[in-house]
Every structure is written in C-alpha cells, then in structure tokens.
Amino acid sequence: MHWGLCALVILGLKCPGHTEVEPRHALAPPSVRPGLEVLLSDSLHLIKGRRVGLVTNQSGVDHAGKSGVDRLLDAGVRVTALFSPEHGFRGTADPGAAVQSTTDPVTGLPIYSLYGRNSAPTDSMLADIDLLLVDLQDAGARYYTYLWTTVEVMRAGGRRHLPVMVLDRPNPIGGLVQGNILDTAFRTPVGLIAIPMRHGMTLGELARLARHDFGLTTELSVVPVAGWKRAQYFDDTALPFVPPSPNLQSVEALIHYPGTCLFEGTTLSVGRGTDHAFEQVGAPWLDTARVLKELRGAPLPGVAFRSVTFTPVKPGDGKFADTLVSGIRLQVTDRKRYDPTVTALYLLQAVSRSGGPLFTADHRHLQRLLAEPLNDGLFASGNWATLAAGWASARASFLERRKPFLLDY
C-alpha cells in the first residue's frame, strides 16, 4: 500500500520499564483517544506482519496510562526496535544532554538514542524494520525538539524507502497561535521550520508541514486523535498527564513555556530544578519590586505576577544550583486572553530596566530561540516589547500557509 502523504480515515475522522500512569479521570469514558489507541482499535491491519521501529518515550501511553510499547506488543505487533528523543526513553535526562543507546530491561529490545551520537536512525538500526511509528507528546512550542527528531526519522525512512506513521496526540495548550514566525536563516533543532513560537498544531500536522517544506519524499501517514478539538487544552481531555520532559510538569508550565523559554537565553533561571519550572524566572540579584512596578502598566491581559523566592536543586542548566533566587512567578488568569510570547518580551524589558546582568556577552542562544534578527541597539536599549510590532502580519500569512496540512480537529 502506498500511503504517500495522508491522514488515515478512521471512525469518521479525516484524513521506562513500562510503568502505568494514573489516569486523570479513571472512571471517565475515553472520549479523547490518542492515535495509538485509534490505530490499535481500528487500523491494526496496517501494521500487522510488519517489523516495526517505535520512536517514543514515557509520554507514549493510552488513556489508562499503559505504555504504548506494551499495548503494541500485547496486540501482537512485531516491534523490533525502540528509538528515543531528547531526554531519553524514560524522559529523565537533562535538557541538551547526550543520551546513550541501551537495551530495554523489560522487553529486551534495543533503545537507540536519537539525541547523542546519532540524531537519526542509521542504516544498521533500520536493518530489521519495515515501518517506523512515531508516538511522542509535543509541547505546543516551536523550541521543542521532538519535531526535529521526527523530521530526522522521516529523512532516514525516505532514504531506506520505509514508511513513517505518526500516532498523533493533542496539542496540550490548544490551538492559539502566538509569537513570531521563525526566520529560516536561524534554523536549528530548537527552531526547524517557519512556524510561530506557539503554533497551535499537533506533531502529526507539523510533520506534514515539514515534509512539504523540506521536499521530503518519505511515505508519511498520520493516525489522528479521536474526539479532540483544537480549542481543547490537555486538561480538558481526561487523558493522563505525563510530563513530556523533566521540567514541564503541568499544563500551567506548558502554557507559559512559549514565552518563558526565551529566558534560557539569559542569565536568569527559569526555575529548572523546582516544582514550578517555566512558571517563574529569577536570579539572586533580581530586584523583583522594580520588575513588578515596570510590569504594572504593561498591556498584558490574562496573567498575574508576584514576587517569589526559590532554590533550584540539580537544575540541569547550571544556573544557581542550591542558591536562593529572587524571582517573578507568572499565573494564568484567562487562557483565552493570555499571550505568553508578548508577556515574555515585556518581562525581558522589565528585567533589563531593573538593572543587573541580564545577558552574557554571547547572545547566540537567545538568537536561536527568537529566530529573528537582533541588533546591538536592542540589547543596549532594552526595548524588547517593540519586537512584537511586526509579528501579526507574518502570523496571518502562516495561518493561510498551514491550512493544507491541518487535520480535522
């Protein structure tokens, strides 16, 4: 069967040791079913008899919290290899840390790391594979590297003439589209294609768009999520919440992440190594009173700010380990009105004006995250909020450009 680029038509929809996770509503009927379950219940014939390589991690579970690896094996699917993205198969590795390949002690299957020595499956890894499945929970923000891994898998699949099937999952922060559009001159693993900081798409849809943008010939299909609507956040789905990476521990953190992730390119901590990573930023020298005063007059609906202190423990980014930090905590008060990307610019501006060493001499990481031209005058003036002035028209063009790649959510 030649799939080409398609979404499977199913149920009227268009086209770690394997621990179980406690479901959010254990007795609720599974009105939202991830692509994993849709495949197993309605389209198992598409993969029966094939040798399957599965790209997944701890987030690849069903509505009851059962590992997708176990679900596939229990269904008689011939899984021959596992592949893991950034943070590893169990999602515990630090950000940016190289992960070693290993063997799954439960199944005996090889787990090939795609975030370390290799970023794409090699020919030897694919020797006993007829089909590649991708089952990863994306975070809804451009910086997340799971799209990069998916594209690398598609490239490898195309090279070996292996079809790739994405088992889709909800965008955990819904369908709002916010922030700037990536300038492809600044393409990196944390910004791969010309999409906004908050893109409002699923990983399956992003894979379809990336296939087009890179001119890939890979046979790509997407098994849609059943029952999910684009306006829904993850906590509307009754699916069990599994943190997609160690420092995104809640839907609240995920909503802030498209904005607060920019502070990874500054000297401030984003709260890694605390219970509220990406919900707060801070440094030992931060004058929180001055920052809050600056923010008071800013046009930032849907979010509240307060002064906090926190102590990062094994933060993974090397920032202020075991040190008391003065910080600003963000809290969403209205999801429909809150724009984390514009909020982050005003927060950068407020911190810049409050004094203190906001930036190192090397601005490259902030450049990678913002993925648009930055000049020395901007760093000198601290007028970060002015960047947002030119974002709206580019977003409007993006909304048109993405239409052919969207699924019926």
C-alpha distance (Angstrom), angle and dihedral (degrees) to the residues before:
residue distance angle dihedral
M1 . . .
H2 3.79 . .
W3 3.81 108.5 .
G4 3.79 99.2 177.1
L5 3.80 108.7 173.8
C6 3.78 108.0 -23.7
A7 3.75 147.0 130.1
L8 3.76 112.7 -128.5
V9 3.80 115.0 -113.3
I10 3.78 103.5 -127.9
L11 3.79 132.0 157.1
G12 3.80 91.6 -6.7
L13 3.81 92.2 -54.1
K14 3.75 120.9 129.3
C15 3.11 134.4 -103.7
P16 31.70 101.9 -36.9
G17 3.72 120.0 84.5
H18 3.72 79.9 -32.2
T19 3.76 104.9 -86.1
E20 3.77 122.4 179.6
V21 3.78 119.7 -123.1
E22 3.77 122.5 -137.0
P23 3.82 107.8 -107.2
R24 3.79 115.7 -121.9
H25 3.83 91.0 -128.7
A26 3.79 105.7 18.3
L27 3.82 94.2 -173.2
A28 3.80 98.4 40.2
P29 3.80 117.2 108.2
P30 3.80 112.4 -110.4
S31 3.81 97.4 -105.6
V32 3.82 88.2 160.2
R33 3.80 114.9 49.7
P34 3.80 123.2 -176.8
G35 3.78 119.7 -128.1
L36 3.80 89.2 -99.8
E37 3.80 91.4 66.2
V38 3.78 94.3 40.4
L39 3.80 89.5 54.7
L40 3.80 93.5 48.6
S41 3.80 95.5 45.9
D42 3.79 101.6 39.0
S43 3.80 112.9 15.3
L44 3.78 108.8 28.0
H45 3.80 89.1 128.6
L46 3.82 88.4 72.3
I47 3.78 91.9 69.3
K48 3.80 103.5 24.2
G49 3.79 111.8 122.9
R50 3.79 92.8 12.9
R51 3.79 124.4 116.5
V52 3.78 103.6 -119.2
G53 3.79 131.5 -154.0
L54 3.80 110.8 -160.8
V55 3.82 122.3 -153.7
T56 3.80 105.4 -160.9
N57 3.79 148.6 116.4
Q58 3.79 139.5 -164.7
S59 3.82 91.1 -52.0
G60 3.81 93.7 64.4
V61 3.81 98.3 95.5
D62 3.80 137.1 128.7
H63 3.81 127.0 -116.7
A64 3.81 90.2 -82.0
G65 3.80 93.1 50.8
K66 3.81 96.0 -105.2
S67 3.80 117.4 147.6
G68 3.78 116.3 -101.2
V69 3.79 89.3 -135.2
D70 3.79 89.6 59.8
R71 3.80 92.8 43.6
L72 3.79 92.3 53.1
L73 3.79 94.4 45.1
D74 3.80 91.6 46.5
A75 3.81 88.3 53.5
G76 3.78 90.5 55.2
V77 3.81 95.7 -106.5
R78 3.78 111.4 156.8
V79 3.80 100.9 -125.3
T80 3.80 107.7 -177.9
A81 3.82 102.5 172.0
L82 3.80 142.1 13.0
F83 3.80 126.6 -144.2
S84 3.80 126.9 -163.7
P85 3.84 133.2 -157.5
E86 3.81 130.6 -149.3
H87 3.83 112.0 -34.2
G88 3.80 90.9 29.7
F89 3.79 136.2 -107.8
R90 3.80 92.6 -51.9
G91 3.80 96.0 38.1
T92 3.80 96.5 -122.5
A93 3.83 104.2 112.9
D94 3.80 119.6 108.3
P95 3.82 119.6 -101.3
G96 3.78 111.4 -80.6
A97 3.81 92.7 5.5
A98 3.79 116.4 139.7
V99 3.80 110.9 -115.2
Q100 3.79 122.5 -148.2
S101 3.79 123.8 -133.2
T102 3.78 113.8 -112.1
T103 3.80 144.1 159.3
D104 3.79 124.9 -89.0
P105 3.81 105.8 -118.0
V106 3.81 92.2 -152.5
T107 3.81 101.0 51.6
G108 3.80 101.9 16.0
L109 3.81 89.1 -127.1
P110 3.80 119.7 142.9
I111 3.81 114.3 -107.9
Y112 3.78 107.7 -150.9
S113 3.80 113.0 -160.1
L114 3.80 115.8 -135.9
Y115 3.79 91.6 -171.4
G116 3.76 107.8 67.1
R117 3.77 130.3 30.7
N118 3.80 89.6 0.9
S119 3.79 128.5 35.7
A120 3.81 93.6 -177.1
P121 3.80 133.1 38.5
T122 3.78 111.8 -91.0
D123 3.79 124.6 -135.8
S124 3.79 90.9 -103.2
M125 3.82 91.2 52.5
L126 3.80 89.4 52.2
A127 3.80 97.2 44.9
D128 3.82 94.3 103.1
I129 3.81 97.9 36.9
D130 3.81 130.8 99.3
L131 3.81 98.3 173.6
L132 3.80 136.9 22.2
L133 3.80 120.3 -142.6
V134 3.81 120.9 -165.0
D135 3.81 116.7 -159.3
L136 3.82 111.1 167.9
Q137 3.79 133.0 140.0
D138 3.79 108.6 -127.0
A139 3.82 121.7 -151.5
G140 3.81 99.4 -135.0
A141 3.81 94.9 -116.0
R142 3.82 129.8 105.5
Y143 3.81 94.1 -126.1
Y144 3.80 94.5 63.7
T145 3.80 111.0 110.0
Y146 3.81 99.0 -146.7
L147 3.81 90.6 91.5
W148 3.80 89.4 53.2
T149 3.80 89.5 52.4
T150 3.81 91.0 47.4
V151 3.81 91.2 51.6
E152 3.80 91.1 49.0
V153 3.82 88.4 51.5
M154 3.80 89.9 50.1
R155 3.80 91.0 50.4
A156 3.81 90.7 51.3
G157 3.79 91.5 45.5
G158 3.78 91.4 51.3
R159 3.79 91.5 49.6
R160 3.83 90.8 53.8
H161 3.83 95.6 36.3
L162 3.81 90.2 -116.1
P163 3.80 119.0 148.0
V164 3.79 118.1 -124.1
M165 3.80 122.4 -146.8
V166 3.81 121.7 -168.6
L167 3.79 115.4 -153.1
D168 3.77 98.5 -148.9
R169 3.80 127.4 -136.6
P170 3.81 132.0 -172.2
N171 3.75 121.8 -82.9
P172 3.82 95.3 -111.0
I173 3.82 93.8 -143.8
G174 3.77 98.0 44.6
G175 3.78 131.2 -124.5
L176 3.80 106.4 -47.9
V177 3.81 113.8 127.9
Q178 3.81 115.4 -148.8
G179 3.79 142.4 155.7
N180 3.78 133.3 32.2
I181 3.80 128.8 -39.1
L182 3.79 115.5 -110.4
D183 3.79 114.8 -104.8
T184 3.80 102.9 -134.9
A185 3.80 89.5 -139.9
F186 3.81 83.9 75.7
R187 3.80 97.6 47.6
T188 3.85 113.5 153.4
P189 3.82 137.0 145.6
V190 3.83 87.8 -85.6
G191 3.80 90.8 52.4
L192 3.78 114.7 24.5
I193 3.80 110.0 157.5
A194 3.80 136.5 23.2
I195 3.79 99.2 -83.5
P196 3.82 132.9 124.7
M197 3.77 125.5 -94.4
R198 3.82 87.3 -106.1
H199 3.79 104.5 31.7
G200 3.82 106.0 176.8
M201 3.82 92.8 -139.4
T202 3.80 136.4 115.0
L203 3.78 124.4 -118.8
G204 3.80 90.0 -106.8
E205 3.79 91.2 54.8
L206 3.79 91.8 45.9
A207 3.79 89.5 51.7
R208 3.82 89.9 53.9
L209 3.80 91.0 49.6
A210 3.81 93.0 46.0
R211 3.80 91.5 49.5
H212 3.79 88.1 57.0
D213 3.79 96.0 42.8
F214 3.81 93.7 50.7
G215 3.80 94.9 39.6
L216 3.80 92.7 -123.2
T217 3.80 119.7 174.7
T218 3.80 94.3 -156.8
E219 3.80 115.8 136.1
L220 3.80 99.2 -115.3
S221 3.77 128.7 -177.3
V222 3.80 130.5 172.1
V223 3.79 125.3 -150.7
P224 3.82 102.8 -149.8
V225 3.78 127.8 -134.1
A226 3.80 109.3 -103.7
G227 3.80 118.7 -131.6
W228 3.82 98.1 5.0
K229 3.80 122.3 125.7
R230 3.79 122.2 -158.3
A231 3.80 93.6 -120.1
Q232 3.81 91.3 60.1
Y233 3.79 122.6 101.4
F234 3.77 119.5 -146.8
D235 3.78 93.5 -99.6
D236 3.82 88.7 58.8
T237 3.81 91.9 62.0
A238 3.85 103.9 65.9
L239 3.82 87.2 -133.2
P240 3.81 116.3 135.4
F241 3.80 111.7 -95.5
V242 3.79 111.4 -125.5
P243 3.82 113.6 179.0
P244 3.81 105.7 -115.2
S245 3.81 89.0 -145.8
P246 3.82 135.3 7.1
N247 3.81 97.7 -92.9
L248 3.79 100.9 41.3
Q249 3.77 97.2 78.4
S250 3.81 102.1 156.0
V251 3.78 144.6 23.0
E252 3.82 86.8 -108.4
A253 3.82 89.8 59.9
L254 3.80 91.3 46.7
I255 3.81 91.6 53.7
H256 3.81 92.0 53.2
Y257 3.81 94.2 41.7
P258 3.85 98.5 84.9
G259 3.81 86.4 62.2
T260 3.78 109.1 27.5
C261 3.81 91.8 48.0
L262 3.82 86.0 76.4
F263 3.80 87.8 71.4
E264 3.81 87.9 68.0
G265 3.80 83.0 77.8
T266 3.83 92.3 57.1
T267 3.79 135.8 63.1
L268 3.81 91.1 -100.3
S269 3.78 125.0 102.0
V270 3.79 117.6 -119.9
G271 3.77 90.1 -153.3
R272 3.79 98.1 -92.4
G273 3.79 107.8 166.7
T274 3.83 92.7 33.6
D275 3.81 134.6 88.5
H276 3.82 91.3 -105.4
A277 3.79 105.5 49.4
F278 3.82 112.8 167.3
E279 3.81 89.7 10.6
Q280 3.80 90.3 84.2
V281 3.79 141.7 29.5
G282 3.76 129.3 -161.3
A283 3.79 153.7 138.0
P284 3.82 133.8 -155.0
W285 3.81 89.6 -106.7
L286 3.81 97.9 46.1
D287 3.83 115.6 127.8
T288 3.80 96.7 -145.5
A289 3.80 93.7 -179.5
R290 3.80 91.1 59.6
V291 3.81 91.9 45.0
L292 3.80 92.2 51.5
K293 3.80 90.4 48.1
E294 3.81 90.2 53.1
L295 3.81 91.7 48.7
R296 3.79 94.6 48.5
G297 3.79 94.5 82.0
A298 3.79 97.0 38.3
P299 3.84 119.2 114.0
L300 3.78 95.5 -117.3
P301 3.82 112.2 139.7
G302 3.80 122.8 -175.3
V303 3.80 98.6 31.6
A304 3.80 137.3 84.0
F305 3.80 127.8 -158.5
R306 3.79 132.2 -153.3
S307 3.77 138.6 171.0
V308 3.82 116.5 -104.1
T309 3.77 140.9 162.4
F310 3.79 125.1 -136.7
T311 3.79 139.6 171.3
P312 3.82 117.2 -141.4
V313 3.81 112.9 -138.8
K314 3.81 114.8 -159.7
P315 3.81 89.4 -21.0
G316 3.80 96.4 -177.4
D317 3.80 93.2 -139.1
G318 3.81 95.7 71.6
K319 3.80 93.7 -118.3
F320 3.82 118.2 140.7
A321 3.82 98.4 -34.9
D322 3.83 111.0 -165.7
T323 3.81 89.7 -2.4
L324 3.80 126.3 124.5
V325 3.79 107.6 -113.9
S326 3.81 129.0 -162.5
G327 3.76 108.4 -138.7
I328 3.78 151.5 168.0
R329 3.81 117.3 -120.8
L330 3.80 119.2 -153.8
Q331 3.80 122.2 -151.6
V332 3.79 125.5 -172.3
T333 3.80 111.9 -127.3
D334 3.82 98.9 169.5
R335 3.80 119.1 20.9
K336 3.79 93.8 -166.6
R337 3.81 94.3 55.7
Y338 3.79 101.6 34.6
D339 3.80 118.4 103.2
P340 3.82 109.2 -172.2
T341 3.81 92.8 -172.3
V342 3.81 96.6 57.3
T343 3.81 89.3 39.4
A344 3.80 89.5 56.7
L345 3.81 91.2 53.6
Y346 3.81 91.8 52.6
L347 3.79 89.7 45.9
L348 3.81 90.8 51.3
Q349 3.78 88.3 49.4
A350 3.80 93.4 48.7
V351 3.80 93.0 48.7
S352 3.81 90.9 46.4
R353 3.81 91.1 53.7
S354 3.79 93.4 45.7
G355 3.80 92.8 66.4
G356 3.78 130.2 -116.4
P357 3.82 133.5 103.1
L358 3.81 100.6 -62.0
F359 3.79 94.9 164.3
T360 3.77 136.5 33.1
A361 3.78 120.0 -136.4
D362 3.81 88.8 -96.3
H363 3.81 110.4 74.7
R364 3.78 96.5 173.3
H365 3.79 98.3 108.1
L366 3.80 93.4 52.4
Q367 3.80 87.3 47.2
R368 3.80 90.0 53.3
L369 3.79 91.7 51.5
L370 3.80 98.4 44.2
A371 3.81 90.5 40.1
E372 3.79 95.1 -160.8
P373 3.82 132.3 96.5
L374 3.81 114.4 -74.0
N375 3.80 122.6 -171.4
D376 3.78 132.0 -156.0
G377 3.80 90.5 -112.3
L378 3.78 90.3 64.6
F379 3.78 91.9 54.3
A380 3.79 90.2 46.9
S381 3.81 96.6 47.8
G382 3.79 98.1 37.8
N383 3.82 90.5 -145.1
W384 3.78 93.2 143.0
A385 3.80 96.3 151.3
T386 3.81 89.7 68.2
L387 3.80 89.8 72.3
A388 3.80 91.4 73.8
A389 3.81 93.0 62.8
G390 3.79 93.5 85.2
W391 3.79 99.6 39.7
A392 3.82 103.2 86.3
S393 3.81 99.7 67.7
A394 3.82 92.9 48.9
R395 3.81 90.0 49.9
A396 3.79 90.8 52.5
S397 3.80 89.8 54.7
F398 3.79 90.3 47.8
L399 3.81 91.9 53.3
E400 3.80 88.6 57.8
R401 3.79 94.2 43.0
R402 3.79 94.5 53.5
K403 3.83 97.1 50.2
P404 3.84 97.7 94.5
F405 3.82 90.3 54.2
L406 3.79 99.6 49.8
L407 3.79 122.7 104.5
D408 3.79 124.2 -140.0
Y409 3.80 98.7 -84.9
